């Protein structure tokens, strides 16, 4: 599992090319950016930069939670990323962080 | 007096009535649509909608006219020139992600009717079953949508033989800025019905309307395929080989290259690498391979790999396909996540290629920028990539000056400042210079015509403001 700093270092590398969306099962089922790897890691990036689960009390709604929590961790996105981001593990680690934050 | 927030609230209510759960206003989700794959900085739009029908698109355009908000139509937002990046807060993003059906494929008439949200590779996978292809293949074909490629005038690796999107669209259906639906073009290759409004739309970067259906011209998949991967000591001899192949009247489908810096990043032996792939018919493979290999050795190159099928060629082409990854790898290695990466996109006439490659390399030295070079050399399309540390103002300044000078070089060599990435927000100045260079320094007349065309299609200024020209 990555810690929040490590997750941030990974997701910050995203260049927004979207190559990761092609094999993503949830993106292909729902055809919505938030339900693909690019959307998920960029949501995570903004949440971390806004202080979610850290110092600030950031409100997020169901759309955001659902998009991150529905990642299947199949890691097919990892095979596509030109920047070599560990997408699946970053999302998986952030899921745990969301649960910790909510259950606090 | 009605406040801004109140007005925005009214718009959201009306959009909700049309789009229901396909309307997004959550700030984190909005941020996902606030920029594209270029370095252009955008703003968060007020809403994102995902239409599933032409009727819904007409409704959102009419709402935009009534309420005065702007629309930026997007596919996968993979633009490298900023044309899918919203610049104004009162923007509604119309995302075509869900309109992704193939409506019809005719394997007799060789056309396909598709919705704009289908990705290029998704379409081509389907067409393979018919022995057909839509031969427009930008490097982003896995994610780029057909609508985006049309609006961007995209090209790609097969462009050397097949040309860009403008060669492969027969007809379009679109919703224009009056809320009217227009259907232009034909289902035949020959089509002379007044002004060619299909071509006006291609490369218009979402400034004239929203493409809702495209009739695409198709080509048969090649019966047979041969290709080589060759190494050269200098860029000059590589370019000479490309010109020699051309003089021999061989017409490759793919002619790609990478420079010595990229080769080093990819752990290849030092040198400049060239890939040439030729579509042909069964029985003629050996003859073509012999001719091709001869051209390469006469130019001082060494053939490293040969392929006698498309599958084999795809395998040996892999390092070229890694150009984007190699650039990112080098950039991240140098500067970590504080990195700024940009990809140029010029094209020059083939006869000017040796000069262009030489001068781009010396511009790189002049400005002392970190760069690599590769591209679709078979149609004169070069993609120098540069990277810098974002927080280093001096280095950023040098990178921007390098970019500007590469554009000016293309103009001086009678080339173009944008071959396939478009103008967007990032090349508006260079576009003016390019047009001016062909019109005795006067760019106003031609830009004025473009502006007037925009006014006809989009009289209320709804679509993608601030792109292509001011």
Interface residues (C-beta under 8 A of the other chain):
Chain A: X9 X12 X13 X15 X16 X17 X18 X19 X21 X22 X31 X32 X33 X34 X38 X39 X42 X43 X46 X47 X60 X61 X63 X64 X67 X80 X82 X83 X84
Chain B: X24 X26 X28 X29 X31 X32 X33 X35 X36 X37 X50 X76 X77 X78 X95 X97 X98 X100 X117 X119 X121 X140 X142 X143 X324 X325 X328 X329 X332 X337 X341
